[in-house]
Amino acid sequence: MAQTRMRLFGERERHLASLDAALAREMADVKAGCVQPAGRFVELTDRYKWFVEAAYSARLRERDEL
């Protein structure tokens, strides 16, 4: 029982250490300016959504003309 607890505790500590390392990498990226604001993703989503809708509606018009 004690060995199982120690194993689980060790796994938890390793997991927390990997999370800390990931957070440190992400914070370094933020400080270096390697990230984009979330608004940029909304802008890109809207742009590509419009592009797909335009292409799809053009194909529907082509189909209707046949």
PyMOL Python script that loads the backbone (N, CA, C, O; Angstrom):
from pymol import cmd

cmd.read_pdbstr("""\
ATOM      1  N   MET A   1       0.821  -1.187   0.000  1.00  0.00           N
ATOM      2  CA  MET A   1       0.000   0.000   0.000  1.00  0.00           C
ATOM      3  C   MET A   1       0.865   1.251   0.000  1.00  0.00           C
ATOM      4  O   MET A   1       0.601   2.189  -0.751  1.00  0.00           O
ATOM      5  N   ALA A   2       1.880   1.270   0.825  1.00  0.00           N
ATOM      6  CA  ALA A   2       2.762   2.432   0.901  1.00  0.00           C
ATOM      7  C   ALA A   2       3.528   2.601  -0.405  1.00  0.00           C
ATOM      8  O   ALA A   2       3.761   3.727  -0.845  1.00  0.00           O
ATOM      9  N   GLN A   3       3.921   1.490  -1.029  1.00  0.00           N
ATOM     10  CA  GLN A   3       4.638   1.581  -2.305  1.00  0.00           C
ATOM     11  C   GLN A   3       3.743   2.186  -3.384  1.00  0.00           C
ATOM     12  O   GLN A   3       4.200   2.987  -4.199  1.00  0.00           O
ATOM     13  N   THR A   4       2.486   1.805  -3.387  1.00  0.00           N
ATOM     14  CA  THR A   4       1.544   2.351  -4.367  1.00  0.00           C
ATOM     15  C   THR A   4       1.389   3.849  -4.164  1.00  0.00           C
ATOM     16  O   THR A   4       1.368   4.613  -5.130  1.00  0.00           O
ATOM     17  N   ARG A   5       1.279   4.271  -2.907  1.00  0.00           N
ATOM     18  CA  ARG A   5       1.163   5.704  -2.619  1.00  0.00           C
ATOM     19  C   ARG A   5       2.401   6.452  -3.082  1.00  0.00           C
ATOM     20  O   ARG A   5       2.300   7.527  -3.674  1.00  0.00           O
ATOM     21  N   MET A   6       3.559   5.888  -2.815  1.00  0.00           N
ATOM     22  CA  MET A   6       4.808   6.546  -3.220  1.00  0.00           C
ATOM     23  C   MET A   6       4.909   6.610  -4.741  1.00  0.00           C
ATOM     24  O   MET A   6       5.366   7.611  -5.291  1.00  0.00           O
ATOM     25  N   ARG A   7       4.486   5.551  -5.419  1.00  0.00           N
ATOM     26  CA  ARG A   7       4.525   5.547  -6.883  1.00  0.00           C
ATOM     27  C   ARG A   7       3.589   6.613  -7.433  1.00  0.00           C
ATOM     28  O   ARG A   7       3.963   7.369  -8.330  1.00  0.00           O
ATOM     29  N   LEU A   8       2.370   6.677  -6.896  1.00  0.00           N
ATOM     30  CA  LEU A   8       1.409   7.682  -7.345  1.00  0.00           C
ATOM     31  C   LEU A   8       1.899   9.096  -7.050  1.00  0.00           C
ATOM     32  O   LEU A   8       1.722  10.006  -7.859  1.00  0.00           O
ATOM     33  N   PHE A   9       2.510   9.270  -5.897  1.00  0.00           N
ATOM     34  CA  PHE A   9       3.059  10.580  -5.546  1.00  0.00           C
ATOM     35  C   PHE A   9       4.164  10.973  -6.523  1.00  0.00           C
ATOM     36  O   PHE A   9       4.230  12.120  -6.965  1.00  0.00           O
ATOM     37  N   GLY A  10       5.031  10.019  -6.859  1.00  0.00           N
ATOM     38  CA  GLY A  10       6.105  10.288  -7.820  1.00  0.00           C
ATOM     39  C   GLY A  10       5.558  10.630  -9.196  1.00  0.00           C
ATOM     40  O   GLY A  10       6.058  11.541  -9.857  1.00  0.00           O
ATOM     41  N   GLU A  11       4.527   9.900  -9.634  1.00  0.00           N
ATOM     42  CA  GLU A  11       3.905  10.194 -10.931  1.00  0.00           C
ATOM     43  C   GLU A  11       3.293  11.588 -10.931  1.00  0.00           C
ATOM     44  O   GLU A  11       3.407  12.330 -11.906  1.00  0.00           O
ATOM     45  N   ARG A  12       2.648  11.929  -9.831  1.00  0.00           N
ATOM     46  CA  ARG A  12       2.033  13.258  -9.724  1.00  0.00           C
ATOM     47  C   ARG A  12       3.101  14.341  -9.777  1.00  0.00           C
ATOM     48  O   ARG A  12       2.923  15.352 -10.457  1.00  0.00           O
ATOM     49  N   GLU A  13       4.188  14.144  -9.080  1.00  0.00           N
ATOM     50  CA  GLU A  13       5.273  15.132  -9.081  1.00  0.00           C
ATOM     51  C   GLU A  13       5.879  15.285 -10.473  1.00  0.00           C
ATOM     52  O   GLU A  13       6.171  16.404 -10.894  1.00  0.00           O
ATOM     53  N   ARG A  14       6.072  14.182 -11.195  1.00  0.00           N
ATOM     54  CA  ARG A  14       6.612  14.256 -12.561  1.00  0.00           C
ATOM     55  C   ARG A  14       5.648  14.985 -13.484  1.00  0.00           C
ATOM     56  O   ARG A  14       6.062  15.782 -14.326  1.00  0.00           O
ATOM     57  N   HIS A  15       4.353  14.704 -13.318  1.00  0.00           N
ATOM     58  CA  HIS A  15       3.344  15.370 -14.140  1.00  0.00           C
ATOM     59  C   HIS A  15       3.337  16.877 -13.863  1.00  0.00           C
ATOM     60  O   HIS A  15       3.293  17.677 -14.797  1.00  0.00           O
ATOM     61  N   LEU A  16       3.380  17.260 -12.605  1.00  0.00           N
ATOM     62  CA  LEU A  16       3.406  18.678 -12.256  1.00  0.00           C
ATOM     63  C   LEU A  16       4.671  19.356 -12.772  1.00  0.00           C
ATOM     64  O   LEU A  16       4.626  20.507 -13.205  1.00  0.00           O
ATOM     65  N   ALA A  17       5.790  18.651 -12.729  1.00  0.00           N
ATOM     66  CA  ALA A  17       7.037  19.216 -13.250  1.00  0.00           C
ATOM     67  C   ALA A  17       6.941  19.445 -14.754  1.00  0.00           C
ATOM     68  O   ALA A  17       7.429  20.458 -15.256  1.00  0.00           O
ATOM     69  N   SER A  18       6.319  18.520 -15.475  1.00  0.00           N
ATOM     70  CA  SER A  18       6.178  18.705 -16.923  1.00  0.00           C
ATOM     71  C   SER A  18       5.225  19.860 -17.228  1.00  0.00           C
ATOM     72  O   SER A  18       5.444  20.597 -18.190  1.00  0.00           O
ATOM     73  N   LEU A  19       4.176  20.028 -16.428  1.00  0.00           N
ATOM     74  CA  LEU A  19       3.276  21.170 -16.607  1.00  0.00           C
ATOM     75  C   LEU A  19       3.997  22.485 -16.335  1.00  0.00           C
ATOM     76  O   LEU A  19       3.815  23.460 -17.064  1.00  0.00           O
ATOM     77  N   ASP A  20       4.810  22.512 -15.291  1.00  0.00           N
ATOM     78  CA  ASP A  20       5.589  23.715 -14.992  1.00  0.00           C
ATOM     79  C   ASP A  20       6.527  24.060 -16.139  1.00  0.00           C
ATOM     80  O   ASP A  20       6.667  25.229 -16.495  1.00  0.00           O
ATOM     81  N   ALA A  21       7.168  23.053 -16.718  1.00  0.00           N
ATOM     82  CA  ALA A  21       8.077  23.289 -17.840  1.00  0.00           C
ATOM     83  C   ALA A  21       7.317  23.816 -19.052  1.00  0.00           C
ATOM     84  O   ALA A  21       7.797  24.718 -19.739  1.00  0.00           O
ATOM     85  N   ALA A  22       6.135  23.261 -19.321  1.00  0.00           N
ATOM     86  CA  ALA A  22       5.326  23.725 -20.452  1.00  0.00           C
ATOM     87  C   ALA A  22       4.890  25.170 -20.236  1.00  0.00           C
ATOM     88  O   ALA A  22       4.927  25.974 -21.168  1.00  0.00           O
ATOM     89  N   LEU A  23       4.482  25.504 -19.025  1.00  0.00           N
ATOM     90  CA  LEU A  23       4.096  26.885 -18.732  1.00  0.00           C
ATOM     91  C   LEU A  23       5.279  27.829 -18.883  1.00  0.00           C
ATOM     92  O   LEU A  23       5.121  28.939 -19.392  1.00  0.00           O
ATOM     93  N   ALA A  24       6.450  27.409 -18.452  1.00  0.00           N
ATOM     94  CA  ALA A  24       7.643  28.245 -18.590  1.00  0.00           C
ATOM     95  C   ALA A  24       7.958  28.491 -20.063  1.00  0.00           C
ATOM     96  O   ALA A  24       8.310  29.609 -20.440  1.00  0.00           O
ATOM     97  N   ARG A  25       7.834  27.456 -20.904  1.00  0.00           N
ATOM     98  CA  ARG A  25       8.073  27.639 -22.350  1.00  0.00           C
ATOM     99  C   ARG A  25       7.072  28.609 -22.951  1.00  0.00           C
ATOM    100  O   ARG A  25       7.438  29.479 -23.741  1.00  0.00           O
ATOM    101  N   GLU A  26       5.805  28.461 -22.576  1.00  0.00           N
ATOM    102  CA  GLU A  26       4.771  29.345 -23.113  1.00  0.00           C
ATOM    103  C   GLU A  26       4.981  30.781 -22.658  1.00  0.00           C
ATOM    104  O   GLU A  26       4.806  31.709 -23.449  1.00  0.00           O
ATOM    105  N   MET A  27       5.349  30.980 -21.411  1.00  0.00           N
ATOM    106  CA  MET A  27       5.598  32.336 -20.920  1.00  0.00           C
ATOM    107  C   MET A  27       6.801  32.956 -21.624  1.00  0.00           C
ATOM    108  O   MET A  27       6.814  34.158 -21.890  1.00  0.00           O
ATOM    109  N   ALA A  28       7.807  32.147 -21.925  1.00  0.00           N
ATOM    110  CA  ALA A  28       8.961  32.649 -22.673  1.00  0.00           C
ATOM    111  C   ALA A  28       8.536  33.073 -24.074  1.00  0.00           C
ATOM    112  O   ALA A  28       9.013  34.088 -24.582  1.00  0.00           O
ATOM    113  N   ASP A  29       7.646  32.312 -24.704  1.00  0.00           N
ATOM    114  CA  ASP A  29       7.124  32.687 -26.022  1.00  0.00           C
ATOM    115  C   ASP A  29       6.358  34.003 -25.956  1.00  0.00           C
ATOM    116  O   ASP A  29       6.488  34.848 -26.841  1.00  0.00           O
ATOM    117  N   VAL A  30       5.561  34.173 -24.909  1.00  0.00           N
ATOM    118  CA  VAL A  30       4.795  35.411 -24.754  1.00  0.00           C
ATOM    119  C   VAL A  30       5.743  36.592 -24.598  1.00  0.00           C
ATOM    120  O   VAL A  30       5.564  37.624 -25.245  1.00  0.00           O
ATOM    121  N   LYS A  31       6.748  36.446 -23.745  1.00  0.00           N
ATOM    122  CA  LYS A  31       7.704  37.536 -23.526  1.00  0.00           C
ATOM    123  C   LYS A  31       8.494  37.855 -24.781  1.00  0.00           C
ATOM    124  O   LYS A  31       8.874  39.005 -24.999  1.00  0.00           O
ATOM    125  N   ALA A  32       8.748  36.841 -25.617  1.00  0.00           N
ATOM    126  CA  ALA A  32       9.507  37.046 -26.852  1.00  0.00           C
ATOM    127  C   ALA A  32       8.625  37.578 -27.978  1.00  0.00           C
ATOM    128  O   ALA A  32       9.127  37.903 -29.054  1.00  0.00           O
ATOM    129  N   GLY A  33       7.320  37.671 -27.742  1.00  0.00           N
ATOM    130  CA  GLY A  33       6.413  38.185 -28.759  1.00  0.00           C
ATOM    131  C   GLY A  33       6.077  37.183 -29.841  1.00  0.00           C
ATOM    132  O   GLY A  33       5.737  37.568 -30.960  1.00  0.00           O
ATOM    133  N   CYS A  34       6.167  35.914 -29.527  1.00  0.00           N
ATOM    134  CA  CYS A  34       5.919  34.854 -30.516  1.00  0.00           C
ATOM    135  C   CYS A  34       4.469  34.382 -30.537  1.00  0.00           C
ATOM    136  O   CYS A  34       4.175  33.332 -31.108  1.00  0.00           O
ATOM    137  N   VAL A  35       3.575  35.123 -29.935  1.00  0.00           N
ATOM    138  CA  VAL A  35       2.167  34.733 -29.914  1.00  0.00           C
ATOM    139  C   VAL A  35       1.331  35.841 -30.534  1.00  0.00           C
ATOM    140  O   VAL A  35       1.777  36.984 -30.632  1.00  0.00           O
ATOM    141  N   GLN A  36       0.131  35.502 -30.948  1.00  0.00           N
ATOM    142  CA  GLN A  36      -0.782  36.482 -31.529  1.00  0.00           C
ATOM    143  C   GLN A  36      -2.000  36.617 -30.629  1.00  0.00           C
ATOM    144  O   GLN A  36      -2.409  35.656 -29.977  1.00  0.00           O
ATOM    145  N   PRO A  37      -2.575  37.804 -30.596  1.00  0.00           N
ATOM    146  CA  PRO A  37      -3.776  37.976 -29.777  1.00  0.00           C
ATOM    147  C   PRO A  37      -4.931  37.121 -30.291  1.00  0.00           C
ATOM    148  O   PRO A  37      -4.987  36.789 -31.475  1.00  0.00           O
ATOM    149  N   ALA A  38      -5.834  36.772 -29.409  1.00  0.00           N
ATOM    150  CA  ALA A  38      -6.968  35.920 -29.782  1.00  0.00           C
ATOM    151  C   ALA A  38      -7.825  36.573 -30.853  1.00  0.00           C
ATOM    152  O   ALA A  38      -8.443  35.871 -31.653  1.00  0.00           O
ATOM    153  N   GLY A  39      -7.877  37.896 -30.888  1.00  0.00           N
ATOM    154  CA  GLY A  39      -8.647  38.593 -31.912  1.00  0.00           C
ATOM    155  C   GLY A  39      -8.175  38.263 -33.308  1.00  0.00           C
ATOM    156  O   GLY A  39      -8.972  38.248 -34.246  1.00  0.00           O
ATOM    157  N   ARG A  40      -6.901  38.001 -33.460  1.00  0.00           N
ATOM    158  CA  ARG A  40      -6.348  37.632 -34.767  1.00  0.00           C
ATOM    159  C   ARG A  40      -6.947  36.309 -35.236  1.00  0.00           C
ATOM    160  O   ARG A  40      -7.232  36.148 -36.423  1.00  0.00           O
ATOM    161  N   PHE A  41      -7.140  35.369 -34.327  1.00  0.00           N
ATOM    162  CA  PHE A  41      -7.729  34.086 -34.701  1.00  0.00           C
ATOM    163  C   PHE A  41      -9.182  34.257 -35.133  1.00  0.00           C
ATOM    164  O   PHE A  41      -9.641  33.589 -36.060  1.00  0.00           O
ATOM    165  N   VAL A  42      -9.896  35.146 -34.466  1.00  0.00           N
ATOM    166  CA  VAL A  42     -11.279  35.419 -34.861  1.00  0.00           C
ATOM    167  C   VAL A  42     -11.301  36.010 -36.263  1.00  0.00           C
ATOM    168  O   VAL A  42     -12.132  35.636 -37.090  1.00  0.00           O
ATOM    169  N   GLU A  43     -10.382  36.937 -36.525  1.00  0.00           N
ATOM    170  CA  GLU A  43     -10.299  37.550 -37.855  1.00  0.00           C
ATOM    171  C   GLU A  43     -10.025  36.500 -38.932  1.00  0.00           C
ATOM    172  O   GLU A  43     -10.672  36.497 -39.979  1.00  0.00           O
ATOM    173  N   LEU A  44      -9.076  35.619 -38.675  1.00  0.00           N
ATOM    174  CA  LEU A  44      -8.751  34.574 -39.652  1.00  0.00           C
ATOM    175  C   LEU A  44      -9.912  33.606 -39.840  1.00  0.00           C
ATOM    176  O   LEU A  44     -10.193  33.183 -40.961  1.00  0.00           O
ATOM    177  N   THR A  45     -10.582  33.255 -38.758  1.00  0.00           N
ATOM    178  CA  THR A  45     -11.734  32.360 -38.853  1.00  0.00           C
ATOM    179  C   THR A  45     -12.818  32.980 -39.718  1.00  0.00           C
ATOM    180  O   THR A  45     -13.393  32.315 -40.580  1.00  0.00           O
ATOM    181  N   ASP A  46     -13.094  34.257 -39.484  1.00  0.00           N
ATOM    182  CA  ASP A  46     -14.112  34.939 -40.292  1.00  0.00           C
ATOM    183  C   ASP A  46     -13.710  34.990 -41.755  1.00  0.00           C
ATOM    184  O   ASP A  46     -14.544  34.783 -42.637  1.00  0.00           O
ATOM    185  N   ARG A  47     -12.438  35.264 -42.020  1.00  0.00           N
ATOM    186  CA  ARG A  47     -11.967  35.358 -43.400  1.00  0.00           C
ATOM    187  C   ARG A  47     -12.126  34.021 -44.125  1.00  0.00           C
ATOM    188  O   ARG A  47     -12.646  33.976 -45.240  1.00  0.00           O
ATOM    189  N   TYR A  48     -11.686  32.953 -43.503  1.00  0.00           N
ATOM    190  CA  TYR A  48     -11.749  31.655 -44.167  1.00  0.00           C
ATOM    191  C   TYR A  48     -13.170  31.109 -44.227  1.00  0.00           C
ATOM    192  O   TYR A  48     -13.519  30.381 -45.157  1.00  0.00           O
ATOM    193  N   LYS A  49     -13.984  31.456 -43.246  1.00  0.00           N
ATOM    194  CA  LYS A  49     -15.388  31.062 -43.297  1.00  0.00           C
ATOM    195  C   LYS A  49     -16.053  31.726 -44.501  1.00  0.00           C
ATOM    196  O   LYS A  49     -16.812  31.083 -45.227  1.00  0.00           O
ATOM    197  N   TRP A  50     -15.769  33.004 -44.713  1.00  0.00           N
ATOM    198  CA  TRP A  50     -16.322  33.712 -45.871  1.00  0.00           C
ATOM    199  C   TRP A  50     -15.834  33.073 -47.161  1.00  0.00           C
ATOM    200  O   TRP A  50     -16.610  32.893 -48.100  1.00  0.00           O
ATOM    201  N   PHE A  51     -14.547  32.730 -47.212  1.00  0.00           N
ATOM    202  CA  PHE A  51     -13.965  32.127 -48.411  1.00  0.00           C
ATOM    203  C   PHE A  51     -14.652  30.800 -48.742  1.00  0.00           C
ATOM    204  O   PHE A  51     -14.992  30.545 -49.897  1.00  0.00           O
ATOM    205  N   VAL A  52     -14.851  29.968 -47.740  1.00  0.00           N
ATOM    206  CA  VAL A  52     -15.488  28.665 -47.955  1.00  0.00           C
ATOM    207  C   VAL A  52     -16.938  28.851 -48.390  1.00  0.00           C
ATOM    208  O   VAL A  52     -17.401  28.181 -49.314  1.00  0.00           O
ATOM    209  N   GLU A  53     -17.648  29.748 -47.735  1.00  0.00           N
ATOM    210  CA  GLU A  53     -19.041  29.988 -48.111  1.00  0.00           C
ATOM    211  C   GLU A  53     -19.143  30.509 -49.539  1.00  0.00           C
ATOM    212  O   GLU A  53     -20.038  30.106 -50.283  1.00  0.00           O
ATOM    213  N   ALA A  54     -18.231  31.406 -49.931  1.00  0.00           N
ATOM    214  CA  ALA A  54     -18.252  31.948 -51.290  1.00  0.00           C
ATOM    215  C   ALA A  54     -17.969  30.851 -52.312  1.00  0.00           C
ATOM    216  O   ALA A  54     -18.642  30.769 -53.340  1.00  0.00           O
ATOM    217  N   ALA A  55     -16.988  30.020 -52.036  1.00  0.00           N
ATOM    218  CA  ALA A  55     -16.644  28.940 -52.962  1.00  0.00           C
ATOM    219  C   ALA A  55     -17.786  27.933 -53.055  1.00  0.00           C
ATOM    220  O   ALA A  55     -18.102  27.451 -54.143  1.00  0.00           O
ATOM    221  N   TYR A  56     -18.396  27.618 -51.936  1.00  0.00           N
ATOM    222  CA  TYR A  56     -19.488  26.647 -51.922  1.00  0.00           C
ATOM    223  C   TYR A  56     -20.693  27.181 -52.689  1.00  0.00           C
ATOM    224  O   TYR A  56     -21.301  26.456 -53.476  1.00  0.00           O
ATOM    225  N   SER A  57     -21.042  28.454 -52.460  1.00  0.00           N
ATOM    226  CA  SER A  57     -22.203  29.009 -53.157  1.00  0.00           C
ATOM    227  C   SER A  57     -21.931  29.121 -54.652  1.00  0.00           C
ATOM    228  O   SER A  57     -22.852  28.966 -55.454  1.00  0.00           O
ATOM    229  N   ALA A  58     -20.675  29.390 -55.048  1.00  0.00           N
ATOM    230  CA  ALA A  58     -20.338  29.432 -56.475  1.00  0.00           C
ATOM    231  C   ALA A  58     -20.531  28.053 -57.100  1.00  0.00           C
ATOM    232  O   ALA A  58     -21.021  27.948 -58.225  1.00  0.00           O
ATOM    233  N   ARG A  59     -20.159  27.018 -56.397  1.00  0.00           N
ATOM    234  CA  ARG A  59     -20.342  25.658 -56.923  1.00  0.00           C
ATOM    235  C   ARG A  59     -21.819  25.308 -57.039  1.00  0.00           C
ATOM    236  O   ARG A  59     -22.230  24.628 -57.980  1.00  0.00           O
ATOM    237  N   LEU A  60     -22.610  25.770 -56.087  1.00  0.00           N
ATOM    238  CA  LEU A  60     -24.050  25.522 -56.171  1.00  0.00           C
ATOM    239  C   LEU A  60     -24.647  26.232 -57.383  1.00  0.00           C
ATOM    240  O   LEU A  60     -25.496  25.673 -58.077  1.00  0.00           O
ATOM    241  N   ARG A  61     -24.205  27.462 -57.636  1.00  0.00           N
ATOM    242  CA  ARG A  61     -24.700  28.188 -58.811  1.00  0.00           C
ATOM    243  C   ARG A  61     -24.304  27.469 -60.092  1.00  0.00           C
ATOM    244  O   ARG A  61     -25.107  27.363 -61.020  1.00  0.00           O
ATOM    245  N   GLU A  62     -23.063  26.971 -60.148  1.00  0.00           N
ATOM    246  CA  GLU A  62     -22.607  26.230 -61.331  1.00  0.00           C
ATOM    247  C   GLU A  62     -23.467  24.987 -61.538  1.00  0.00           C
ATOM    248  O   GLU A  62     -23.846  24.666 -62.664  1.00  0.00           O
ATOM    249  N   ARG A  63     -23.767  24.304 -60.464  1.00  0.00           N
ATOM    250  CA  ARG A  63     -24.577  23.094 -60.549  1.00  0.00           C
ATOM    251  C   ARG A  63     -25.983  23.418 -61.056  1.00  0.00           C
ATOM    252  O   ARG A  63     -26.541  22.689 -61.875  1.00  0.00           O
ATOM    253  N   ASP A  64     -26.544  24.518 -60.559  1.00  0.00           N
ATOM    254  CA  ASP A  64     -27.895  24.902 -60.972  1.00  0.00           C
ATOM    255  C   ASP A  64     -27.949  25.309 -62.439  1.00  0.00           C
ATOM    256  O   ASP A  64     -28.985  25.164 -63.088  1.00  0.00           O
ATOM    257  N   GLU A  65     -26.835  25.819 -62.963  1.00  0.00           N
ATOM    258  CA  GLU A  65     -26.801  26.240 -64.362  1.00  0.00           C
ATOM    259  C   GLU A  65     -26.742  25.052 -65.311  1.00  0.00           C
ATOM    260  O   GLU A  65     -27.080  25.187 -66.487  1.00  0.00           O
ATOM    261  N   LEU A  66     -26.323  23.900 -64.824  1.00  0.00           N
ATOM    262  CA  LEU A  66     -26.211  22.716 -65.692  1.00  0.00           C
ATOM    263  C   LEU A  66     -27.519  22.146 -66.068  1.00  0.00           C
ATOM    264  O   LEU A  66     -27.575  21.152 -66.793  1.00  0.00           O
TER     265      LEU A  66
END
""", "prot")
cmd.dss("prot")
cmd.show_as("cartoon", "prot")
cmd.util.cbc("prot")
cmd.orient("prot")
